[in-house]
Amino acid sequence: MSPTIYLDNNSTTSPLPEVIEVVARVMQDCYGNPGSSHLAGRKARQILEDSREAIAKTVGALPEELIFTSGGTEANNAAVHGLTYGLSGTIALSPGEHPSILEVCRAPAMRRWKLYKFPVDVHGQLSSLEMPIDTRLTAVILAHNETGVIQDLDGLSINCRAKAIPVHLDGVQAVGKIPVNFHELGSTTLSFGAHKFHGPRGVGGLLVREGTRLMPLMRGGHQELERRPGTEAVALVAGMAKALQLWQTTASEQSAKTAILRDRLQQALLESCDPAVVNGFGVRRLPNTLNISFPDVDGEALMIALDLEGVCCSRGTTCASGSAEPAPILVAMGLASDLYRSAVRFSLSRLNTEAEIDEAARRISFLVARLRNSESAAVLFWTASKKTKYPPLCFFWGFSVQTETGPCRPIYRNWCCQFAVRAVLIFKDDHPQTDACEHDSRRSVRNVRSTCHA
């Protein structure tokens, strides 16, 4: 089997060895509760506050402006909830917001609020700063997770400051990839998560401008200056500080190297997969992100075929996986349907090599050509739900495609064992002898697989 090439670093990154070492050491040596007054507690508190100062300095904030959270999702939820509590009006959003912003704005508790989406140009940058007169909050992605496009927010910050409208920036994809200075950006709050820059999963932060009133998302103890209750995860915070320190030490060098590799992949695909279109090309992007469309190729089919061939990539936000809808930001950019439906995102990291990029380009171009010309491709969509008090537990699907290494073979992804399955098998026109079929049953994953292989 071909070695796996990981090009999905906007979803998550591999923790660096130095980060893992710090987390393990602090867990073992500084296990005290940082809220305790005894020696073990004071030792943990020292690590926590040293990490807070280091992180705040890196992102251009004051230590007291940093609230530790469980990650970017909690930070985004805390910002929207905290800045809108007890108010009503309009929230102005950038198109293609992450679900951790969009879904909290749609929650029943926000029923008194209306949503307004800023228009964007063909590159995905805000094209107008006009907003409803009753706007009480603006929320914008600093660097887009799908296209990598970085917003120029000087005008928005000045406009909102003049109208006393708080600005929340989703900086999850920006912090640890490009220089971010909280005070210079002029925003009210800014979120980030450690696992996006080779830190540990399960920890992040929310920057809150000094003097800002922020209603806590949760109730409990007095931690984080009474803005986020719960015992702080000292080891994870220390790991996050170490990851940011490692990025800052070689930021310029690593960004340049990653951008060169990204551009190498981009150029190779433009040449070998013509026609191909780079989405967000021509404006400032994250150095690691390439969102590219291959007309006449189904993006979902390509992503699954690449998975089969050992190339890890994505079609957008991992938190929204399971959705067959096109990426909202690509639609907002005005892309034609054959472009946004064929778009795939490749996101690199400091750990990728030139050899990996060349091999990835070879595999991608081979599969794009095969999918464009194949007479035996078939798509198998699965949807599943479970009637319980819990939300649906899985989105179950598979795909069969002729690959470089052999004939059609299926690939499956599943997240539960017992469920009601509705499967629809759709063949291309060159399989007229096979009718689309539907099966409804309750069975185990093993039985489902056996039936489908039969």
N, C-alpha and C positions, 0 to 999 in steps of 0.2 A: 504494500500500500504506500502511496506517495506521502512524504512528510507533510504534516499540517502547516499551512502558512496562515498566521493569524493577522487579519486585516480588519478587525472590528473593535478597534481601541476607543471609539467614541461610545461603545456600549460599556466596556470595562477594560481595565489594563491589568497586566500581571504585576503583582507587588514585587518591588526590587528586593534582592537579598538583604541589603542593608536595612530596609524597612522591616522585613520579617524578623531580623535579628533584634532590632530595637523593641518591637512589640513583644517578642518572647522574653527578652530580658526584663522589661518593665513589668510584665505580668508576673514574673517570678520574684523579682526583687522589691517591687513597689506595689504590693497588692492591697495596701490599706485604703480605707475610704477617705477620699480627700476632704471630706467634711468633718472628719474626726480630729480631735485636738491632741491626741497622743502622738508618739514619735512616728509610728507607721503611717498615720494619717497625714502628718506634716510632710513626711517624705513624698507621699503621693501628690500632695498639694503643690509642692515645689516643682515636681515634674510637670504638672498640669499648667501652672502659671508660666513656667519657662517656655513651654510649648505655645501657650497663648501669645506671649510676647513675640516669639519668633515668627509665628504665622501672621500675626497682625502687621508686623514690620514688612514682611514680604508682599502683602497685598495693600499696603499703604493705608492702614487703619490704626486706630488706637486699641490697645489691648482690651479696654473696657467696652469697646464696640463689638467684640466678637463673642457670639453665643455658639457653643458647641451643640451639634445636633447629631441625629443618626445618619444623616446624609442629605443630598440635595432635595429629595422629595419632601422630607420634613421641613427643611429650611424654606422651601417655596410655600408650603402650606402655612407655616408660621407667619411668613411675611404677609400673605394675602389676608389671612384671618386677622392678624394683629393690626393691620393698617385700615381695615374696613369695619372693625367691630363697632356696633352701635350706630353705624352710618347707613346711608343709602345714596344711590346715584348711579353713575356709569363707571365701569372699569374699561380703560382703553388698553388693548392688547396688540402685540405683533402677531401676524398670521403664523400658523404652524406652531403655536405654543406647546410646550411639553405638557403631557397629561397632568403632572403634579401642579400646574398652574390652572389649566383649562378646567379640569374636573372639579377643583375646589370652587372655582367661580360659578360652576353650574349646580353646586350642591344646594339642597333645600334650604339650608341656613342662609343662602345668598339670594333668596327669591326676590328680595327688594332691589336687587341690583340688575342693571342692564349691561350688556357687553358690546363694545365697539372695537372693530379691528382696523388698525392702521392699514392703508394701502401700501403696497410695495411695488418696486419696479421689476424689470425682467431679471435683475440680479438678486432680488430678494432683500434689497435695502429699502428702508422707509422712504416713500416718495412724497409724503405729506405729513405734517405735524398737526394738522387741524384735528380737533376732537370736540365732542359735545360739551356744551357749556356746563353741564352738571357732572363732569368727570371728577371723580374723587381719588382715583388711583390709576397709574399707568404701570404696566408690566411688560417688559421687553426682554427677549433673549439677546444677550450680549454677543455671543458667537453661536450660530445655529448648529444644532446637533446633526442635522441631515446634510446641509450644504456646506457647512463650515464658514459661511459668510459672516463677517464681523461688522456689526452696526457702528456707524459714526453717530454718537449720541450727544455731541456738544449742543446742537440745536434743541433737541428734546429736553435736555437737562435745564437749559436756560429758560425755555418756554414754561416748563412745569414749575420751576423755582419762582418765576414771576407770578404764577397763578396759585402758588402754595399747594400744588398737587404733588403728593409723594410719588417717587419713582422706585419701583422694584426691578432689579436686574437679575435675570437668571444667568449667573456666571459659571454654571457647572462645567460647561465645555471650555471655558476660557482660562480659569485659574489653573496654573500648572502647565499651560501650553503657550500662553502669550503673557507679556507683562500686564498686570492689572493693578491700578492704583485707585482704591475706593474713593478717596477724597477728590482726586482729580476728575473722576467720572461724574461726580456730583449727584449720585443717586442716594436715596434714603436707605435702602437695604440692598444686599447682594448675597446670593446663595452660592455655595460650592460643595463638592463632594470629593473625598480623598481618593476613591477608587478610579477616578478619571485621570489621575496623574501618578499612577504606580504606587498609591498608598493603600491602606487596608480598607476593606469593605465595611460598612456599618458606621461610618463616622463622616461628618462634614461640618459645615459652619454657616451661620447667618451673620453678616455684618449689618449692624444697625447704627445709623448715624447718631452721634451723641445728642441727647436732648429729644429724641424721637419717642413719642408715646406708642408703645407696642403691647397690645393685650396678649397675654400668654395663650398659646394654643392648648396647653394642658394645665391641670391643677395638681399641686402636690407640695414638694419641699421648696426650700429657698435657694436652690442652686442657680448658678448663672445670673446672679443679681435678681433673683425671683422672676426671670424671664423664660426659663426652661427647667422645670423640675426633673428630678431623677439623678441618681449618682452618676457622675461623669465617668466615661470609659477612658481612664487615664492611659492605658497601654495603646489604645487605638489613636488617641489624640497625639501621643508621642510619635507614633508611626506616621501620622499625617504630617506632623512638623518635619520629620526626617525626609519624607518624600518631597515636600516643598523645598527643603534646603538643598537636596540633591538636584532638583530641577534648577533652582536659582544659580547654583554654582557653575553650571554649564549651559545656561538658558540659551544664549546666543548661538553657541556651537551646535547644540542639539536641535534647535529650531531650524537652523540652516541645513543641517544634515537631513532632517526629516522632510523638509520642503524639497530638497534635491531628489530624494527618493520618490516622493509623491509626484513630482513633475516627470520623473523618469517613467513611472507607471502610466501617468496620464498620456505622455507622448507616444508610448508604445501602443496603448490601446487606441488612440486616435488614428495611428497609422495602420494597425493590423485589423481593426474592427470597423473601418469606414463603411457606412456612416455611423458616427458616434458624436455625442454632444456633451460637453462638460457644463454642468449646471452651476451657476455662480461664477463662471470664468470672467475675468476682467476686473474684478474688485478684490479687495483684501479678504483673504480667507485664512482659516486656521492652517498652519503649515502641514498638518497631517491628513487633511480631509479631501477626498475626491468623490464627488457625486456625479455619476456619468450615466447617460442614457444610450441605449442601443436600439434604435428603431427596428421594428419587426421582430423583437424578442420580448417575451413575457418576463418581466423582472423577477417575479416570484419563481418562475421555472428556472431562470438562470441562477438565482441564489441557491436553490436546492441542488441543482446540478453541480455548482461550485462546492457546496458542502460535501457532496459525494466524491469530488475530486480533491478534497483536502484544502480548500481555500475558504477561510471563515470571513464572511462579510455580512452586510445587513441591507435592508431596504429602508431603514430609518430608526425611529425610536423603539428601543427594546421594550420599554414599558407599555407600548401599544401593540406588541406582537400578537398575532392572532387576528388582526384587522386586515381585511382585503382591500380596504379603501386606499386610494392614492394618497401620497404624502401631501397634507394641506398646504405646506409652504410651496411645493412645486406647482400646485394648482393656482395658488395666489400669485405666483410669478408669471402666470399666463402661458405656461407650457401647453403644447398640444397634447392630446390624450396619449398618442403613441410615444411621446417622450416621457411623461410622468409615469406611465405604466411600465416602461422598460428601464426605469432608473434603478441603479444599485449604488450603494455607498461603500467605499473602501476607506478605512481610517487606519493610519500607520502609527507607529510609536518609535521611541528611541532604540528599541530592541530589534527592529527589523533590519535586514541586511540587503545589500545590493543584489546578491544572488537570489534571495527570496523574492524580491520584486521582479526580477527577470523571469523567474520560474512562474510566478503568479500571472504575469502578463501572458506567458505562453499558454497556460491552462485556460485563462479567461478567453483569450482570442480563439482558441480551439473550440470551446463550448459555444461561444457566440456564433461562430460559423456553423457549427453542427446544429444548433437550434434554429438558425435561419433556414437551413437546407434540409433538415431532417424530415423523413417521410414516416417516421415511426414514433414521434414524440406523443406522449399522452399525459394528461394531468389528472390526478386523483385528489379531489377535495374532500376533506372530512370535516364535519362539524359535530360537536358533541356537547351535551348538557346533562346536568344531573339535577333532578327535582328535589332539592333539599332546601334548608333555610339558608344555605351558603350560596354565594354567587357561582356562576358556571365555573367549573374547575379546569376545563381544558379546551383547547382547539386542536383537533386531531386531523392531521393531513399527511399525504404522501405524494411522491412524484416519481414517475418512471421515465427515464430518458436514456437513449443510446449514448454511451460515454466513450472516452478514448480507450478505456481498458476493457470494454466488453459491451455486450448487448444490454437491452433495457433491464434495469433492476430497480426495485422500489426502495424508498427511504421513508422512515416514519418518525414522527415526533409525538410523544404522548406524555401526559402529566397525571393520569389516574388510571386505575385498573378496571373498575366497573362503571359503566355508563351506558346511556342510550345513544346508539350510533346511527347516523344517517349518512350513508356514503353515496356519492354520485360519481360514476366513472364516465368520463367524456373523452372519446377518442377523436382524432382529427378525421377529416373527410376521407382520408385514404384507408379508413377502417369501417366501410359501410356495413360490413357483415356483423358488426358488433353494435347492439343497441345500448343506449344509456340505461343504466340500471340503478335501482334504489333498493336499499336494504335497511330495514329497521329492526333492531334486535338489542338484547342486553347480553353482553358476553365479556369475557376477559380480553385483555390486549392480545394474549397468545392466540385465543380463538379467532379474533378479528384478523390477525396476521395470517393464520392458517387459511382462513376462508379466502382472503385476498390473493394468496399465492396459488390457490387451487385453479 
